[in-house]
Amino acid sequence: MMADLDLPFIFAALLGLSILIYVVLDGFDLGVGILFPFASEAERDTMVASIGPFWDANETWLVLAIGILLVAFPIAHGAILTQLYLPVAVMLVGLILRGVAFEFRAKAPPKHKRAWDIAFCGGSLMAGLSQGFMLGLYIMGLSYTWWHVGFALLTAVFLTVAYSFIGATWLIWKTDGDLQKKAVKWSREGIWGVIAGMGLVSLFTPFVSERIFDKWFGLPQMLYLSPLPVMSALLIGAIFWKLRRLPMDADSYAWVPFVATIALFALGFAGMAYSFYPFIVPEALTIYEAASAPEALSIILVGTMIVLPTIIAYSVLSYWIFRGKATKLSYD
């Protein structure tokens, strides 16, 4: 009986971890693509070089998340993707478009390179906006009303801005010179969108249902949760402080804005996970109701314990090998 309760929770945690890692890792390389129009041609080459060794592996986490949802929570998979069919299709088209553009922009004749740059940026925008729309609609209960769609459109814009912000902080870390200075400027502007987006989600989520409102504002849980907004404020303050000092710090600790942004995203994700637990389909289906049979979950867990460490090891190895500043882009 204990396994019946533990296994759905374990897979829900793995699903949440996969989504969070995807948002952080693929978020920064989507953000780099979104920032393409504000960079020169030479700078765009450096931007692509900064994400070249990582972007394909980053999307593995999305595949893992969808796979866990399908095999561990098949009922929820059907319910969620049925409601999100159109934005999921837009996201997949965007991911395909940017993947093709990534490869072709370096091999196409110079006169066609600009077109592939536009395609790379367009694919990044499509993926970011569609993911933001899905986030907003999920928060609103996966129902299409004018009010819910309006909220989802706002979250689409703010998540796209957040992706561009984490992409800019990545460029601060991985580049130098004029491009790094531009990335600092982009970050100083983009952080206001991150603050506004997190504020919007934090403000509206408790009012989605009475249950969520009580989880946040009832006592004593309100006291237990108070460190979350405090830590978020401290992280935002640290990012502001570091951005004001860059690039004058001779590039020391240029990784701080990027790492602090990861921590900020993680806190926001933790708040959302707390709000909706134990529901996987908001206010309709819990993880225990949607889970596959315990026997199936036990078998799937064995495979997951093989696949997950492999993906983590590969990711860590790639980031370690290609550490340091981005070098000149070359496909020779």
Buried (B, 14 or more C-beta within 10 A) or exposed (E): EEEEEEBBBBBBEBBBBBBBBBBBBBBBBBBBBBBBEBBEEEBBBBBBBBBBEBBBBBBBBBEBBBBBBBBBBBBBBBBBBEBBEEBBEBBBBBBEBBBBBBEBBBEBEEEEBEEBBBBBBBBBBBBBBBBBBBBBBBBBBBEEEEEBBEBBBBBBBBBBBBBBBBBBBBBBBBBBEBBBBBBBEBBBEBBEBBBBBBEBBBEBBBEBBEEBBEBBEEEEEEEEBEEBEEEBEBBBEBBBEBBEEBBEEEBEEBBBBBBBBBBBBBBBBBBBBBBBBEBBBBBBBBBBBBBBEBEBBEEBBEEBEEEBEEBEEEBEEBEEEBEEBBEEBEEE
